[in-house]
């Protein structure tokens, strides 16, 4: 990594002299004589340490620290001043400056200080790069497809992302609701804060309350110490509540309080806890009907549905099927160290003609199985699960459905080294169903 320093000082002789001293240490040095010029250089160059005079012709150097941090969050700033004051020094540090020193005292201090600031900046740069990579992984570019329904949903999500508005994501299971929730979070001002996801259908009511709100020591048997709930874990960030329709009415009342005033009471506590959390909820149910029939709180429904986004099913966006399939083919090929795949025409047609009840999740699982079972770089229709062959003859084989299914199970068993649990998972069936089919087809 190139180590660069930007010096901002309106006294050109001092600026040049300081630049020469720092260049002799092997650093790349940029010079500017005004705050505006310095910010322009900062925006166009890779800079890790900024040395700025406090008294500049167009801006106070102490105030400039915040603007520098907005452009380069990882950069460290050293303020130099001819007449140092405690008040300015304190303000500089509060604004994020690395240090604040008086000119004349800097001859022996400046080089060691630059090295210390550079070490910290390099560490922060690595963190910044990692966070940027995570953001790119989860932002709206992670949502695949070019069909009108998905582009309309993405447009709505982009519009609401910069706000703190509660969002309700609607759609069938497997349509990518968590992917949308992550994208909204990582395109929001909360992107550097936690994104916490909770599937409400995965817990009984008591456990769900503990997970969500936390508890105090002694609240119940086994509560040996205080525990933070996910609301606190997500503080200043985003909490994604998947399958919100599974939450019982009592917990819904507590969640409503969070939405109204950002406070809640832990299990076993008497004091309120305050948080700053954005809520994104998701469901595959018709919550309005559920509310009208008394199975969901109507007031909570209205609070959650301030901004609703309906995610299209895969069957409503047929034009995206091959785009998504090719993406997962590339991903899974890299995972198992296989070369890139190409699809025979009939393979693609079977994908296009299939009714995707499990939506993107089902397509992803199908592609993973196909990659595992393939013996070469060209994918043919015979590799697809048995349900893709209903009403079709497997090309060149004239096989019955039972034979196709049996061969498919044997191939997966071979891949998993006879691990029944993993085989059932890859086949997308229950373990009991697998054992029944093994007996039916006399597979040992």
DAMODA-V983023 format. One record per backbone hydrogen bond with DSSP energy under -0.5 kcal/mol. NH is the residue of the N-H (numbers start at 1). CO is the residue of the C=O. If there is no record, write none. Layout:
# DAMODA-V983023
nh=NH co=CO
nh=NH co=CO
This chain:
# DAMODA-V983023
nh=4 co=2
nh=5 co=28
nh=6 co=49
nh=7 co=30
nh=8 co=6
nh=8 co=51
nh=9 co=7
nh=9 co=32
nh=12 co=10
nh=15 co=11
nh=16 co=12
nh=17 co=13
nh=18 co=14
nh=19 co=15
nh=20 co=16
nh=21 co=17
nh=22 co=18
nh=23 co=19
nh=24 co=20
nh=25 co=22
nh=26 co=23
nh=27 co=22
nh=28 co=3
nh=30 co=5
nh=32 co=7
nh=38 co=34
nh=39 co=35
nh=40 co=36
nh=41 co=37
nh=42 co=38
nh=43 co=39
nh=44 co=40
nh=45 co=41
nh=47 co=45
nh=48 co=4
nh=49 co=4
nh=50 co=76
nh=51 co=6
nh=52 co=50
nh=52 co=78
nh=53 co=8
nh=54 co=80
nh=56 co=54
nh=56 co=59
nh=61 co=54
nh=64 co=60
nh=65 co=61
nh=65 co=62
nh=66 co=63
nh=67 co=63
nh=68 co=64
nh=69 co=65
nh=70 co=66
nh=71 co=67
nh=72 co=68
nh=75 co=72
nh=76 co=48
nh=78 co=50
nh=79 co=77
nh=79 co=99
nh=80 co=52
nh=81 co=101
nh=89 co=85
nh=90 co=86
nh=91 co=87
nh=92 co=88
nh=93 co=89
nh=94 co=90
nh=95 co=91
nh=96 co=93
nh=97 co=92
nh=98 co=77
nh=99 co=77
nh=101 co=79
nh=103 co=81
nh=105 co=102
nh=110 co=106
nh=113 co=109
nh=114 co=110
nh=115 co=111
nh=116 co=112
nh=117 co=113
nh=118 co=114
nh=119 co=115
nh=120 co=116
nh=121 co=117
nh=122 co=118
nh=123 co=119
nh=124 co=120
nh=125 co=121
nh=126 co=122
nh=127 co=123
nh=128 co=124
nh=129 co=125
nh=130 co=126
nh=131 co=127
nh=132 co=128
nh=133 co=129
nh=134 co=130
nh=135 co=131
nh=136 co=132
nh=137 co=133
nh=138 co=134
nh=139 co=135
nh=142 co=139
nh=143 co=140
nh=144 co=142
nh=151 co=147
nh=152 co=148
nh=153 co=149
nh=154 co=150
nh=155 co=151
nh=156 co=152
nh=157 co=153
nh=158 co=154
nh=159 co=155
nh=160 co=156
nh=161 co=157
nh=162 co=158
nh=163 co=160
nh=167 co=279
nh=168 co=307
nh=169 co=167
nh=169 co=281
nh=170 co=168
nh=170 co=309
nh=171 co=283
nh=175 co=172
nh=180 co=176
nh=181 co=177
nh=182 co=178
nh=183 co=179
nh=184 co=180
nh=185 co=181
nh=186 co=182
nh=187 co=183
nh=188 co=185
nh=191 co=188
nh=193 co=190
nh=196 co=194
nh=196 co=238
nh=198 co=240
nh=200 co=198
nh=200 co=242
nh=202 co=199
nh=203 co=200
nh=208 co=204
nh=209 co=205
nh=210 co=206
nh=211 co=207
nh=212 co=208
nh=213 co=209
nh=214 co=209
nh=214 co=210
nh=215 co=227
nh=216 co=267
nh=218 co=223
nh=219 co=216
nh=223 co=220
nh=224 co=222
nh=227 co=215
nh=229 co=213
nh=230 co=211
nh=231 co=212
nh=232 co=229
nh=233 co=229
nh=234 co=230
nh=235 co=232
nh=236 co=276
nh=237 co=234
nh=238 co=194
nh=239 co=278
nh=240 co=196
nh=240 co=238
nh=241 co=239
nh=241 co=280
nh=242 co=198
nh=242 co=240
nh=244 co=241
nh=244 co=282
nh=246 co=243
nh=247 co=244
nh=252 co=248
nh=253 co=249
nh=254 co=250
nh=255 co=251
nh=256 co=252
nh=257 co=253
nh=258 co=254
nh=259 co=255
nh=260 co=256
nh=261 co=257
nh=262 co=258
nh=263 co=257
nh=264 co=273
nh=266 co=271
nh=267 co=214
nh=269 co=266
nh=273 co=264
nh=275 co=262
nh=278 co=237
nh=280 co=239
nh=280 co=278
nh=281 co=167
nh=282 co=241
nh=283 co=169
nh=287 co=285
nh=290 co=286
nh=291 co=287
nh=292 co=288
nh=293 co=289
nh=294 co=291
nh=295 co=290
nh=296 co=290
nh=301 co=297
nh=302 co=298
nh=303 co=299
nh=304 co=300
nh=305 co=301
nh=306 co=303
nh=307 co=166
nh=307 co=304
nh=309 co=168
nh=311 co=170
nh=311 co=309
nh=316 co=313
nh=317 co=314
nh=320 co=317
nh=321 co=318
nh=324 co=320
nh=325 co=321
nh=326 co=322
nh=327 co=323
nh=328 co=324
nh=329 co=325
nh=330 co=326
nh=331 co=327
nh=332 co=328
nh=333 co=329
nh=334 co=330
nh=335 co=331
nh=336 co=332
nh=337 co=334
nh=338 co=333
nh=342 co=377
nh=344 co=379
nh=348 co=344
nh=349 co=345
nh=350 co=346
nh=351 co=347
nh=352 co=348
nh=353 co=349
nh=354 co=350
nh=356 co=354
nh=357 co=355
nh=359 co=356
nh=360 co=174
nh=361 co=174
nh=361 co=358
nh=362 co=358
nh=363 co=359
nh=364 co=360
nh=365 co=361
nh=366 co=362
nh=367 co=363
nh=368 co=364
nh=369 co=365
nh=370 co=366
nh=371 co=367
nh=372 co=368
nh=373 co=369
nh=374 co=370
nh=379 co=342
nh=379 co=377
nh=380 co=378
nh=383 co=380
nh=384 co=381
nh=388 co=385
nh=389 co=386
nh=390 co=387
nh=392 co=389
nh=394 co=392
nh=397 co=394
nh=398 co=394
nh=404 co=400
nh=405 co=401
nh=406 co=402
nh=407 co=403
nh=408 co=404
nh=409 co=405
nh=410 co=406
nh=411 co=407
nh=412 co=408
nh=413 co=409
nh=414 co=410
nh=415 co=411
nh=416 co=412
nh=417 co=414
nh=418 co=413
nh=419 co=416
nh=420 co=418
nh=423 co=419
nh=424 co=420
nh=425 co=421
nh=426 co=422
nh=427 co=423
nh=428 co=424
nh=429 co=424
nh=434 co=430
nh=435 co=431
nh=436 co=432
nh=437 co=433
nh=438 co=434
nh=439 co=435
nh=440 co=436
nh=441 co=437
nh=442 co=439
nh=443 co=438
nh=444 co=442
